[in-house]
Amino acid sequence: MTAHPTLKATFASRASTATHPLNAYLFKLMDLKASNLCLSADVATARELLYFADKIGPAIVVLKTHHDMVSGWDFHPETGTGAKLAALARRHGFLIFEDRKFGDIGNTVELQYTSGSARIIEWAHIVNVNMVPGKASVTSLANAASRWLERYPCEVRTSVTVGTPTTDQFEEEEEEEEEFDPANQELPPASRREDGRKGSIVSVTTVTQKYESALSPRMNKSISEGDELLFPGIEEAPLERGLLILAQMSSQGNFMNKEYTQACVEAAREHKDFVMGFVSQEALNTRDDDAFVHMTPGCQLPPAGETNGALKGDGKGQQYNTPSDIIGVAGSDIAIVGRGIIKANDPFEEAERYRSAAWKAYTERVRELPCGNCIARNREANCAYEAGAPTSKSLKENAASAEASSDGALPPPTRNPSGGDSGGGSDDTTLSSMAAALGYSQTRPSTLSLLRTIETAETQEQDGSGVARRPPHSQSELAPIREKYKGLVRQLPAKTYIDRLVGMYFKDLHHQYNFIDKDVFFGQLEEWNTLPFQLLSSPEELRPAMRFFPALLFQILATSLLLLPPGTPDPVFDSLKYAGGMTFEDLATDYSDSGAAIVNLFGKSALDEVTVQAQFIRALFQKYTAHVIECWHGIAAAIRDAQELGMHRDALDPKPDDSSVESILKNQWRILHRRKMYMMLVSWDVNMAVFLGRPGSVVWSHGLPSLPIDAPTPKDCSKTPVESRNEAVDPPTLVTRQLYLFKIGDALRYVLDLEPDGSHPKDFSKVDHVHQLMTSLEDGKPAVFRLENPDRRWDDHPDVSGWIHNTRLYLQQLHHFGVMALHRPYIFHRKESRVAALRAAVNMLGIQRKTFDGLPLIQWRGFNLFFGSFDAVVVIASIFILFPHESPELRDSAVRRFHWTIAKFQAIREHNSVARAAQGVLNAIQSRFIKAVGNDTPGLSPNSDAASPGEPPPPAAAATEETPDSTRTAGTLAGGGSSGASTNGLSLGISPSDGSTWGSNAAAEGVNAWSLPEDSLSALAPMYPTSDLLFNDLVAKYGDNGLADCTLDSIGAQPAGDGFSMACQFDGDFAADNTFWQFMNQFNPEFTG
C-alpha cells in the first residue's frame, strides 16, 4: 500500500491544509518550536504540575494532564490551577490535553466536560474519549463544545498593518485581476512592469477584524505592548476545542481490536470539525482527505550514552517504544513521554533529549532518502542527513541575498526544515559547518566527524579547558544579548558597597562552604574593576571567567545582604534600597535574580567554572531564604554545568597554558580547586537527597573524579607544588573538613540504595551493615573534629579558630542524622530500628541545642537551625505516641529536648520562614505527644541535658558543666538557670528545671495506658517529614483554621477525652492514603489506665 501523503508532508504544509483550527495551530507551533513532544505530567500535586509545566513548557507542544489524580487542585475559574495552566500554555506555547477518557452515555459526558467543579472545557484545549459507549459520546461532546463556543464572551479585535507589498503579493494580486471591476474604481490599476523591479506603491494600510476571546491577554487593556504573555512568533490558540479518540493503547493485553479502531476512524470522519485525531500506536490516515493528527504514548529512550539499550515495561502493563519507532516507523506525529522525563535526575535536560530524538525522527521521515547523490554513488544504505542541515534551496537564497546586499548588511535568516534559523550569512565558516550544509550527518562516522574532531582539538588547545566552544553568535543574535548584559551589569552597586559586602561574605560565610578560591576571586575582582567601560557593551569579547564574573558577584552580594539585621536602619547600605518599604532581603533577591539572568543569557553552550560557582552561591542564597525546593534544583543545575566542564572526569582536567614550571604549578592548583568544587557538589547532592527524600543528580556507580589533596593554601600558586599537609605540623584546613564530609556523604548514599527495598526488606542485614559502617566512620573521626576529648592544638590558630568549634558540632549532628535517616523507614515495623532512630534523634536535638547557644540573632534565619530538628521531633513523637512502653531510659532526655526544640522554633519563627511554616504542625504533634507521655517536664537541671543518652553520666562535680568544647559558647540556651533566657537576649519561655507543666493534666493518667500490635502498622508508609512540609504542603488545621498562629494553650483547650480525637488535624497534598499524618488523624487508642 502506498504511504499516505501526510507521512511525507511537513508540519508547515499540513498547517496550511488542516481543516480543524486547533490542528492548524498545533502544526504551526510544532514547526515554530521544532518540537513534536507531549509531556504526560503524571504528578500527584498541583504544585508539581505547575512547576513542570513552567520549566518544561518551552520544550513541548502539548501538556497532558490528569486533573482527577492531582491533589490540591484549585477549581477557581480565574485564579485556580486550570487558569494558571492556561496562562503557562500561552506563555510557553503549548496546548493542554486533559486525558479524561470520557466513556459514558452522551448526557453524562456532556456534563463531565462542561460542568462540575473542574469545568474542563474552560481550560483544556483538547480532551479524549473512549469509544466503548459508541459514537453518541463523540456527538454529544461535539455539541457541548459548539454550545460553549457560542456562549463564550468574545470581542472584535482590530489590527492595522502598514507596509510595502512584496513580489509574492503582486503575483497574488495578478491572479485576482479577473475579478477587477473598473466601473467601481476611480483609476484603473497600472500594469506592473515585468523587469523584476518593485511596483510604484509606496505603502499599503491593511485593516483586519476578527473575533477573539474577551479573556485573552491580547484584549487586556492593562497589559503593556510587548509584555511577554504570549509565545513569540505565533498567535494565541483558537477558542475552538478539539477531541482525540482513543483508538489504540500501549498497555499489554488491551481489548481494542481492529473493529474498534475502524469504528473510531469512522466516527472521526463524521465529526471533522471537532475531532482532531487519535491517541494511537500508528498512523490511521488512509483516505486521501484524512488529515488527522496522531499522538502515541509509551515512549522511552535508553539511558544517555546507551544507543541500543533494551526497553522494558513498567511491570504494570505499559509497553515502551523509542521515538524513532513511534515517529519514524509507525508514522505518529507526537510522542507522549511521562515518567521518562518526570522521574529523571534532570527533567529539563531529559525533556530536551526526548524533544531532539522525536524531532530527528520526524525530519528523517519527511526527507526523501536515499538522495540522488548517494544513489549515483551506490551508497543508498549510508545516506543520512542531519535534521537541521539547510536545503540547497535555502543555500541558493542566502547566496542571492549576499550578492544583493550592497551595504554589507547581514541578510535575514532563513527557515530550515527543522524549524530553526539556518542563519543565512552566518559568520560560522568552519569546515564542519560547510560540510553539514552539504548534507553530511553529524551523528554518524563520516568526513564531517573527522573535521569536527580536528576543530575541537584546535579549540581545546587554545582555551585549555578540554571543552569545545560554540562558534560565535551572529551580529543579529548578539545585539539583544549585549543590551541585556549591559542592563544587568548596571544594577551592580558602587565599588565601595561591593568591597564591604564581599568582605562580609569572606569573613562570615566563606569558611562554611569554601567553594570559591579566595585568591582567585580577588584577582578576578581586581581585573573586573579595571576593565574598560566599552567592553561591557561587547561581552562576547571578554574571556569566559570575566564574562560571568558579575553573575558570581551578584550572588555574593545577595548572600551578604542577608547578614544585615532586618528592620534595623543601616547608615551604609540603606542607600542601596530603591523603593519605599523595601527590605534587605528584597534587594538581595533582586541581586540574586540578576546574577541568574547573566548565567542564563549565554545558554549552556558557553560555560565556565565561574558559572558553577554562581549557581552554587545562588543555591546557598535560596537555602538561607527558605526556598529549599529551588535550592535543590539549583544544586542539580550546578552539577550539570560542572559535568559539562568535565569536572566529573580526571581525563577532562584542563591543560597548562604552556610548558613552563609556573604554568604547570598554577594548573595543578586549578585542578585541585575543580575537584574540591565537584566533591562539595556531590556531598550536597547526597545530603539533600536523603534529607528531602528526593532523587539525587549524581550517579555514584558511574564513578567520580579523584578527591582533592588536602594541601595547605599557598601564598603563590605559581611557585608552590601541590603537596599533602603534614598532620603533625600543619593545622587542619577547610579541605580537611570537606574530605570528612564527603566520607559521611559516601555512607549516606547507601541509605538511598536501600530505598528500593521498601520498609519491609526481606533481610535487615544490609541495614545493620550500613549502621556499622556509620559507627566505624564516627569512631575513626579525626581527633581534631571530635566533640569529646578533641585535639585542641590548633583551636587558637588564626586559620582555624573561626570555624573549628562549629565544625565539631555540625559533624556530630550529621552522624546522628545519618543514623536516624537510615532507620527511619523501619521504625513502625522493627524495634531495633525504633531504638536506634530514637537515640539518634534525641542526640541530634542535644547537638542542636549546643549549636543554638550564643548564636547571633542574624543567623537565626539559617537553614541549619531547621536541618534535622523537624524530622527528629516527629520521629520522637511518633515513637512515643505509638509505642509508649518502649525506651523508658530515653524518656526524660527525649521529653526535655522535645519541648526545648518546640520552644526554639517558636522563638525563631519571625526570622526563619521554614520554622514559621512548620509551627502549626509542631503544635499539633506536641499536643499528641503530651497525651502520650504526660505533661510534666523532667525536673533536671538544664545543663544535665548535655550528656547524650546512652553515654556515661558526668561526674557529680561536673554535673552542671557542658562538654569541654561547648564551654566556649557563652552559656546555655536556658541561661544557666531557670530564667529561660538565651544568650541571645531573648526568652524562650521554658524552664526545663522548674517542673512546670505543659497544658492541662487531663492526659497524665493515660500515660503508657495503651499498646499497639506492630501488625496494625504494617501498611504505614515511611516518614519524610521535611519533604511533606516542603513538597506536599503539610499543614495542621484547628477546625477550619490553620494552627500556625495558635498557641499550645489553645490546642490544649480542646475538649478532653479518653483518646486522640482532637480537633487539630493534619492536611496536605499526599499522593497516598497511608501516611503517618493521615494515621494520626484517625488514631484513637482505647485507654485502659
Phi, psi and omega in degrees: 000137179292139180297143179294144183303329182294340180289332180256354181279142177284160179297326179296318179289324178292331177296325182284341183249357183295141180268332179270129182303321180292325176295317178300316179296316183296317179296320176298317181297318179297319179292322182291316184270355184053048183217138170227047184247136173243129176267123173270099187276072180274079180240166189262344184232154179295326180298314179295320180300311181292326180297310182290326177298323181284317186280324184261352180309320180298340184263352187240166174244344177221137173247119181263128184238161170229087188296333185280354176254004183261118175278150181080017179291125179267120186268007180299129186293337185251330183237003185281189184297317179299318179294322178293322177296318180297322178294319178294325178296320177293319185290318186259352176078068172207161177260151179260126182243105177276112185278065185280333182050060178305133182208065181211185179294162188305311183298321181293315182293327175302311181293322178296328183281318189253344186240200180076184183288329185279324184046064187303323185298337184288329188236345182260123177291325188230141169229174177225165185223142171267122190278009181303319179290348180111180184291341183299328180293324177293316179299318181294318178295321178297316179296320180296319179294322180295315179295321179297319182294324180294327182270353186290134180292124181231158173229162178274126177258127180250130177234141181238128178236142179233130179182175179263131181299147177268173178300321178298323179292324176300317181296324177294322179294324180299321181292338182263003184295333181298334181270005183286133180245104184293340181294334182264007183239145177288320180231136176289150180292136178288142180292140182279139177290149184260019182268009176087357180280161180293156175288174185272002180286129181281311180202159179229131176260125182243128178246123178234149179226142176204160179281139177215154182304135176292342179268000182294143177298337178291333182271354183283114185289344182275354181268128182288154179298133179090357176297128189279065176267344181241144179297128185292145174098357182206150178289169176294150181302143179295160181286335182304145178259156183231158181233137170251134179264130179284095186266329180213155180233159181267356182281145183289136175076020179287162188259018181274094183272183183297322180296319178297314181298319180295323177295325177296317179297317180296319178297322179295319180294331179282344182228053183295338181282350181235323182277121179277323184171217190223152160265111190210176179258359180200168177287134183247007175287119180235322177284158181298326183268005175288130180221037184281153175265149182234132176238136186233123175274184179074038182258134180208144175252149171298161178305150180305132180095346178253119183270334184236031180294141180286139178264129179248158175286179181265006182079001180237022177100345182285138177242142188244150173224159179278161175303325179297319178290318185290312185273310187284320185265307184284341176084015177289164182259323186230131177266129179261121182236132179242269186297333178302330178262311186300320185270003182288156177299321177233089184302327184288317178292322181292323177299319178295324178294317178292319180300315181297318182293318180292320180292321177297319178298322178294313183295325177290330180289320185275343180280138180283113178233146356284159180279167182297325180296315181290326177296317181296329180268004180060038179237041184302321186292336183260008182287119179207128181249143174293140185301324184266007183291137179290154179279166179296328178297314181294326177295319178295319180297320179296318179296318179296321179295322181295321179291323183284344183275100183271341182265007176082003180289152180287134176292157181292149178293149179251150181281136174256169185299340182275359177094358179261186176260128178279348173069061175303140183073018181296151179271010177276097184249027179292156181299320182294325178293319178294323178293322178297326178295337178273359174102006179290140181287141176265358185245359178236159178300124182196183175300324181298319181296324177294315179298319181295322178298317179296314182295320179297319179299319179297318180296317181295324180292329183284315186262348176068010184267344182079007182236128180293140181259151178287144176301157183301151175290155173285165182299323181293329178283328186285330186304306180293329179294318180298314181297316180296317181298313181296322178295323179289317181296328179299339182281351175296140178286177180294161185302325181300315180291321179300314182298320181291315182291321176297319177299321177296321181296311184286342177276317190254339187238329188302319184293343180285334187232327176052045181267344183245134174286113188300314182295318179296319181298313182292331173294319177293322178297319178296318178296320180297320182290343181254006180291140174297142183300327183297331182294335180293341176273355178224069185298337181293342179274348177281149173293153188307319182299320179284327180299322183260359182301319178299333176296315177295319181297318178301317182293322178293318178298318181297315181293323180293325180298334179290345179281346181282138182299128179289143176076002180251126179300139179238118185294341183266308191263353179298331182291347178283340181287135184246008181215148178295139180076005181285138178258168176294329177292322176299315179296319179297321178297320176299314180298315182296319178295324178295319177296318178296324179295323179294318179299318183282346187296325185257001176075180184278354180278348179234095184237162176208165178301331179295326179294323177295318178297319179296320178297318182293314180295327175294319176298321176298316178299317180294328176293317180294329180266014174068021172267071190291322180296315178295325177298317179300314178293326179296320177296319178299319178294320178296322179296316179297319178296319179297321178292324175299329180272002176082018180291342185272000181224131176298326183294343182258015177299147180293158179258153178294154181295326179208187186267007180289156181297318180299317181294320180294318180294317178299321179293325177297319178290327176295318178297319178301316181293321178298316180292325177295318178297314182292322177299320179295318179297318179296318180296315177298319184298312183288324178295317180291325179297316179288318184292318183268350183069033181240162180290149176273172182257343183259128176265105185295328183294342178280355179094153180234160177290171177298148178286153179291154176278136179280085184248141176299146180293125183275162174279330180219110183294334183280355182233001184237123176285161179277110180227142180297144179290153176269111185300336182284330185238344182256138178290159176295151180245173175296331176292326175303315179294317183295325178295322178288324175299323178295322177297321177296318177296325178298324177287324181295331182295335176291333174296319177294323180295336180278344185301319180300337179285349179076187182275357178233065180293153179293330184221124180273008181295328177295319179297315180295325179294318179294322177300317179295324177297317179294322179295317178297321178296320178293319180294328181267014181300138177306140185301329183291340182259358182289145178277330178254130180051055182284163172279111188259015184302327188252010186299330182258007178291136185300332180274356187238327190300331184286345185225349189292321185292314178293330178296319179300317179293317184294317180294323177294320179296318179298322178298311181296322179296319179300316179295318179296317180295325179297315187267348185303320181295345188247007188292337180276351189232349186218123184294319181301321179289326177298313182296315181295315180294319180296315180298317180295320180295317179295315177299322182295319178294327176295320177293322178299323180296316180294325178295323183287331182303126176073007182289130179300150183301325184294337181270005178292341180280350184297144182289341181297331178291338178265331186306117176082329183298315182297313179298319181295319178299316181293321178297314180299312182297316183297321181291315181286333177287316185271335182227067187293343182277343189272158173052054179295334181291342180259356189299310186299312179296320181296314181296314183298313182286330176300308183292325177298319181293320177301316179294325178297315178298322179296323183287323187264002188299329180285344182251345187230108186292330178292317176298323179294320179293331183272353190299315181297318179295320179296319178299318181292320180288329179292321179298322178288324179298319180296321178296332183276319188248357183097172186246015177260124177279135181307134185274053177260158177295148182299327183284341178291348180285353183291329181285135180281145178302140179088351179263155179302137179293150180290158176301156184301322182293337183249019185296336183259012181255150173282174173298155187309319185289327185282352177293345181283342172279153190277061175102180181261169181299323181281001175082014178079012179198212182255012181288337183074012182270135177272162174294349177281357180085008179245147176268130177272357176073021179229149175223087185302344184257357186264002177070020180293157183260161180241103180080195184278167179269009188298328187266355186299324182292340183270005183296135179058028185260009177213164175210152181238136172290140183297334180299331181289347181251011187296331183269359184288131181285154176300152182267137169224075190304313182294321177298318178296322181293317187272323186259331186249012175055046178297127177220169172237137183238140176249095190073239178261002185251155176281162182260005186300326182255007180276148174265166180296329180298320181291329177286319179293342180280003178295158180304123180285154179194177181276056179169204186248021181285075185262157177283339179280122185234149177271144181216155179173173180270075183268133181285334181243168181249018181238034180278162177300323183293318177292326177295320179296326178296330183259349187292123181207074183291158178275127179278137179240356182273000000 
